[in-house]
Amino acid sequence: MIAGRERLGGRDMSFLGKLLVGLQLFLSVVFLVFAGAVFSTQANWKKTADLAEEKVKKTEANKLEVEQPFATYKNRMEMDLKNEQARASDAEGRAKLLKDLGDSTEKELVAAKTERDEQRELAKVSVEEARQRREEALLQRGINNDLQKLLNEKQDRVKALEDVKFNLQVAERALQDKHTKLLNDLALFQKIIAAAGLSTDPQTVAGLQTPPPAVDGEVLETKRAGRSGSDLVEVSIGSDDGLAEGHKLSVYRPQVGDKAAKFLGDIKLVYVTPDRAVGVVILRAKNGVIERGDNVTSKLGQ
């Protein structure tokens, strides 16, 4: 068993040794290549450095040749840039100014348009108002003309009425004078009538002038007077029946059975009320005695 392990261990060591040998050979080749590269690099380095130095010198010379024109160009470009920047700033200022002016102009334009529209509307309103005022003026003129005509008519009528008033005043003065004269004449006539012992009562005068209407009544009461007086008779009819003082009535006794109607006399009314009257006997029939219940009439004297 131990011998087998030794054989297995010898095999493993042989494989590892072979692997190490191969690795050593590989590394040797790599080192060899690296060494060749280093040698080649060392050989070309100086040449390369010289070439690089020449290129640097040449580049420096070219740089010097280019730097002065470039500096001049750069200065000119910077000046141009500053000028352009100044121009741009100035242009921006002008542009801003123009923009502000444009904005202001736009606002003024909008305001002007608004004002124009307002003025246009105001003009329309003014035209409409002018038209309405003209119509109102024409209407008012017509009304004024009508009023003037009416005023003229009123004035003419007032003048006519003033003439009528003057004439009426003249007539009134004449009537007043006539009335005064009539009153004076009436007072004189009343004195003359009173002196003649006549009545001036209108009812009495009416009774004397107009005949009594056709009426019938009844004796209500009688009163005999003294020797020097007249008998009084009260009857059942008065002024409501058309009677007045001064009217004459006939007194009679109607037929009763075989007794014929009898005329008793006439009376003259001296006092009249609406439903009664009192008269004096002015004519008495022979053997005629007026009594209560006898009849009176105005028809016998008509």
QUIVEN-V115691 format. One record per backbone hydrogen bond with DSSP energy under -0.5 kcal/mol. CO is the residue of the C=O (numbers start at 1). NH is the residue of the N-H. Records with the same first field share a line. If there is no record, write none. Layout:
CO->NH / NH
This chain:
1->5
2->6
3->7
4->8
5->9
6->10
7->11
8->12
9->13
10->14
11->15
12->16
13->17
14->18
15->19
16->20
17->21
18->22
19->23
20->24
21->25
22->26
23->27
24->28
25->29
26->30
27->31
28->32
29->33
30->34
31->35
32->36
33->37
34->38
35->39
36->40
37->41
38->42
39->43
40->44
41->45
42->46
44->48
45->49
46->50
47->51
48->52
49->53
50->54
51->55
52->56
53->57
54->58
55->59
56->60
57->61
58->62
59->63
60->64
61->65
62->66
63->67
64->68
65->69
66->70
67->71
68->72
69->73
70->74
71->75
72->76
73->77
74->78
75->79
76->80
77->81
78->82
79->83
80->84
81->85
82->86
83->87
84->88
85->89
86->90
87->91
88->92
89->93
90->94
91->95
92->96
93->97
94->98
95->99
96->100
97->101
98->102
99->103
100->104
101->105
102->106
103->107
104->108
105->109
106->110
107->111
108->112
109->113
110->114
111->115
112->116
113->117
114->118
115->119
116->120
117->121
118->122
119->123
120->124
121->125
122->126
123->127
124->128
125->129
126->130
127->131
128->132
129->133
130->134
131->135
132->136
133->137
134->138
135->139
136->140
137->141
138->142
139->143
140->144
141->145
142->146
143->147
144->148
145->149
146->150
147->151
148->152
149->153
150->154
151->155
152->156
153->157
154->158
155->159
156->160
157->161
158->162
159->163
160->164
161->165
162->166
163->167
164->168
165->169
166->170
167->171
168->172
169->173
170->174
171->175
172->176
173->177
174->178
175->179
176->180
177->181
178->182
179->183
180->184
181->185
182->186
183->187
184->188
185->189
186->190
187->191
188->192
189->193
190->194
191->195
192->196
193->198
194->197
201->205
202->206
203->207
204->208
205->209
206->210
213->215
215->298
217->296
218->236
219->293
221->234
223->232
231->281
232->223
233->279
234->220 / 221
235->277
238->241 / 243
239->242
244->247
245->207
247->269
249->267
250->297
251->264 / 265
252->254 / 295
253->262
256->259
259->256
262->253
264->285
265->251
266->282 / 283
267->249
268->280
269->246
271->278
273->239
274->240
276->273
277->235
278->270 / 271
279->233
280->268 / 282
283->266
285->288
287->289
288->290
291->294
294->219
295->252
296->217
297->250
299->302
